[in-house]
Amino acid sequence: MTAPDSLRRRLILGAGAWVLLALAAGGLVLGHAFADSAEQAFCRRLDTHLRALLAQVETAEDGRITVGRPVGEPRFEQPYSGWYWQVSDDAEVKARSRSLWDSALPVVVAAEPGAVHVRRETGPRGQILEVMERDLLLGDDNRRLHVAVAADRAEVDAEIGRFRLLLALSLGGLGLGLLAAVVVQVGYGLKPLRRLEGELDQLTRGAPRLGGAYPREIAPLVEAMNRVLDHDERLIRHARNHLGNLAHALKTPLAVLRAESGGAPATDTQIERIARLIDLHLARAGSDSSSARAMGRRIPLAPLLADLAAALRKVHAGRRLDIAVTCPPEADFAGEADDLAEMVGNLMDNACKWAGTRVQVSAGPGLIRVEDDGPGLSPEQAEAAAGRGIRLDESVPGSGLGLAIVADLAALGGLSLSFGRSEWGGLAVSLAEKIPPS
């Protein structure tokens, strides 16, 4: 079975995917827009130089082609600078920039005179040149001249590359910032759910209902859960009252049956069994109401154990039992005070009934251990002793419900009940919190 998905992860991944897609699309659009703009600016510069060159082309009286004055770009004067111009006819080059030195640009005749043609060529030093050229007709004889201006594309390509790198770094930083903002926003948005989780945990620790103000999206859920809690509380209260009333109603008929049985052993045994079951359910009816609140409270153990030991010394005064209690002042236990007193009291009373001379009660944070020097129990007997009204020795007075009540209350309170052997060979019973206190 696959692990349940995380709502937080789904929100972050969903928002992160949209952020990355938006930034990627924006980066592509901006990159193409800048590249187009840079290309157009580059072509405009070439066109400006071409027009200036065309304006300077003249025909001398002897028919020679001259350029009136240098075109205003210093790199046209630097050898192999990447910026070149050239004027030629069908036969030879008539004029060229100093940057061409003794090289020449390939000539391509335009489709018609006056039309501007743009192409790419390999330059004298292997550069990729952007060539802008135009043919014009001079003189009465319509002499055809080819005028070309060329520039190294490395300049514009480098400019586009720098912009794309800067754009990638900028969008990458922006993306990381947006993703961090998404994480913070998702955490902030889910904060009410974490608070709701805490309040749900408090329900197991004694809180009666969910409280506090919640956003409108969560408030209906909280209200519905509170209605369910109220409904369950009413059902539990009704069932508990009904069970208590039923058990009390059965006591009078049982008393009549006991009086009319005439001491018949079989009848008395069955009546006693019914009485034990009634006592057990009466005890459960009183414990169910507090079990849901038991985990939320910390009960100091020292005064509770001292009071129980004092009461049992009086009950068993004729046997001169040594009932010793070892409990540090700071020791406490999770539970409802009445339930805890019921459980520990039953354990101590059971130990006193079976002990030879001594009962030892030890306690610490989240742990209570009751030991005696009696005959002890085997694992099978210990499991049976926690059953409903089972008595291992009918000669010992009692209903046989003590350990059963303790087991029920421990289960309702989320506690651990274990049986072992004491250092004197008797029974040792430990009552502990399943999650130790912090």
Secondary structure in CASP SS format (residue, H / E / C, confidence):
PFRMAT SS
TARGET T0000
AUTHOR 0000-0000-0000
METHOD secondary structure of the structure
MODEL  1
M C 1.00
T C 1.00
A C 1.00
P C 1.00
D C 1.00
S C 1.00
L H 1.00
R H 1.00
R H 1.00
R H 1.00
L H 1.00
I H 1.00
L H 1.00
G H 1.00
A H 1.00
G H 1.00
A H 1.00
W H 1.00
V H 1.00
L H 1.00
L H 1.00
A H 1.00
L H 1.00
A H 1.00
A H 1.00
G H 1.00
G H 1.00
L H 1.00
V H 1.00
L H 1.00
G H 1.00
H H 1.00
A H 1.00
F H 1.00
A H 1.00
D H 1.00
S H 1.00
A H 1.00
E H 1.00
Q H 1.00
A H 1.00
F H 1.00
C H 1.00
R H 1.00
R H 1.00
L H 1.00
D H 1.00
T H 1.00
H H 1.00
L H 1.00
R H 1.00
A H 1.00
L H 1.00
L H 1.00
A H 1.00
Q H 1.00
V E 1.00
E E 1.00
T E 1.00
A C 1.00
E C 1.00
D C 1.00
G C 1.00
R C 1.00
I E 1.00
T E 1.00
V E 1.00
G C 1.00
R C 1.00
P C 1.00
V C 1.00
G C 1.00
E C 1.00
P H 1.00
R H 1.00
F H 1.00
E H 1.00
Q C 1.00
P C 1.00
Y C 1.00
S C 1.00
G C 1.00
W E 1.00
Y E 1.00
W E 1.00
Q E 1.00
V E 1.00
S E 1.00
D C 1.00
D C 1.00
A C 1.00
E C 1.00
V E 1.00
K E 1.00
A E 1.00
R E 1.00
S C 1.00
R H 1.00
S H 1.00
L H 1.00
W C 1.00
D C 1.00
S C 1.00
A C 1.00
L C 1.00
P C 1.00
V C 1.00
V C 1.00
V C 1.00
A C 1.00
A C 1.00
E C 1.00
P C 1.00
G C 1.00
A C 1.00
V E 1.00
H E 1.00
V E 1.00
R E 1.00
R E 1.00
E E 1.00
T E 1.00
G C 1.00
P C 1.00
R C 1.00
G C 1.00
Q C 1.00
I E 1.00
L E 1.00
E E 1.00
V E 1.00
M E 1.00
E E 1.00
R E 1.00
D E 1.00
L E 1.00
L E 1.00
L E 1.00
G C 1.00
D C 1.00
D C 1.00
N C 1.00
R E 1.00
R E 1.00
L E 1.00
H E 1.00
V E 1.00
A E 1.00
V E 1.00
A E 1.00
A E 1.00
D E 1.00
R C 1.00
A H 1.00
E H 1.00
V H 1.00
D H 1.00
A H 1.00
E H 1.00
I H 1.00
G H 1.00
R H 1.00
F H 1.00
R H 1.00
L H 1.00
L H 1.00
L H 1.00
A H 1.00
L H 1.00
S H 1.00
L H 1.00
G H 1.00
G H 1.00
L H 1.00
G H 1.00
L H 1.00
G H 1.00
L H 1.00
L H 1.00
A H 1.00
A H 1.00
V H 1.00
V H 1.00
V H 1.00
Q H 1.00
V H 1.00
G H 1.00
Y H 1.00
G H 1.00
L C 1.00
K H 1.00
P H 1.00
L H 1.00
R H 1.00
R H 1.00
L H 1.00
E H 1.00
G H 1.00
E H 1.00
L H 1.00
D H 1.00
Q H 1.00
L H 1.00
T C 1.00
R C 1.00
G C 1.00
A C 1.00
P C 1.00
R C 1.00
L C 1.00
G C 1.00
G C 1.00
A C 1.00
Y C 1.00
P C 1.00
R C 1.00
E C 1.00
I C 1.00
A H 1.00
P H 1.00
L H 1.00
V H 1.00
E H 1.00
A H 1.00
M H 1.00
N H 1.00
R H 1.00
V H 1.00
L H 1.00
D H 1.00
H H 1.00
D H 1.00
E H 1.00
R H 1.00
L H 1.00
I H 1.00
R H 1.00
H H 1.00
A H 1.00
R H 1.00
N H 1.00
H H 1.00
L H 1.00
G H 1.00
N H 1.00
L H 1.00
A H 1.00
H H 1.00
A H 1.00
L H 1.00
K H 1.00
T H 1.00
P H 1.00
L H 1.00
A H 1.00
V H 1.00
L H 1.00
R H 1.00
A H 1.00
E H 1.00
S C 1.00
G C 1.00
G C 1.00
A C 1.00
P H 1.00
A H 1.00
T H 1.00
D H 1.00
T H 1.00
Q H 1.00
I H 1.00
E H 1.00
R H 1.00
I H 1.00
A H 1.00
R H 1.00
L H 1.00
I H 1.00
D H 1.00
L H 1.00
H H 1.00
L H 1.00
A H 1.00
R H 1.00
A H 1.00
G H 1.00
S H 1.00
D H 1.00
S H 1.00
S H 1.00
S H 1.00
A C 1.00
R C 1.00
A H 1.00
M H 1.00
G H 1.00
R C 1.00
R E 1.00
I E 1.00
P E 1.00
L H 1.00
A H 1.00
P H 1.00
L H 1.00
L H 1.00
A H 1.00
D H 1.00
L H 1.00
A H 1.00
A H 1.00
A H 1.00
L H 1.00
R H 1.00
K H 1.00
V H 1.00
H C 1.00
A H 1.00
G H 1.00
R H 1.00
R C 1.00
L C 1.00
D E 1.00
I E 1.00
A E 1.00
V E 1.00
T E 1.00
C C 1.00
P C 1.00
P C 1.00
E C 1.00
A C 1.00
D E 1.00
F E 1.00
A E 1.00
G C 1.00
E C 1.00
A H 1.00
D H 1.00
D H 1.00
L H 1.00
A H 1.00
E H 1.00
M H 1.00
V H 1.00
G H 1.00
N H 1.00
L H 1.00
M H 1.00
D H 1.00
N H 1.00
A H 1.00
C H 1.00
K H 1.00
W H 1.00
A C 1.00
G C 1.00
T C 1.00
R E 1.00
V E 1.00
Q E 1.00
V E 1.00
S E 1.00
A E 1.00
G E 1.00
P C 1.00
G C 1.00
L E 1.00
I E 1.00
R E 1.00
V E 1.00
E E 1.00
D E 1.00
D C 1.00
G C 1.00
P C 1.00
G C 1.00
L C 1.00
S C 1.00
P H 1.00
E H 1.00
Q H 1.00
A H 1.00
E H 1.00
A H 1.00
A H 1.00
A C 1.00
G C 1.00
R C 1.00
G C 1.00
I C 1.00
R C 1.00
L C 1.00
D C 1.00
E C 1.00
S C 1.00
V C 1.00
P C 1.00
G C 1.00
S C 1.00
G C 1.00
L C 1.00
G H 1.00
L H 1.00
A H 1.00
I H 1.00
V H 1.00
A H 1.00
D H 1.00
L H 1.00
A H 1.00
A H 1.00
L H 1.00
G C 1.00
G C 1.00
L E 1.00
S E 1.00
L E 1.00
S E 1.00
F E 1.00
G E 1.00
R E 1.00
S C 1.00
E C 1.00
W C 1.00
G C 1.00
G C 1.00
L E 1.00
A E 1.00
V E 1.00
S E 1.00
L E 1.00
A E 1.00
E E 1.00
K C 1.00
I C 1.00
P C 1.00
P C 1.00
S C 1.00
END
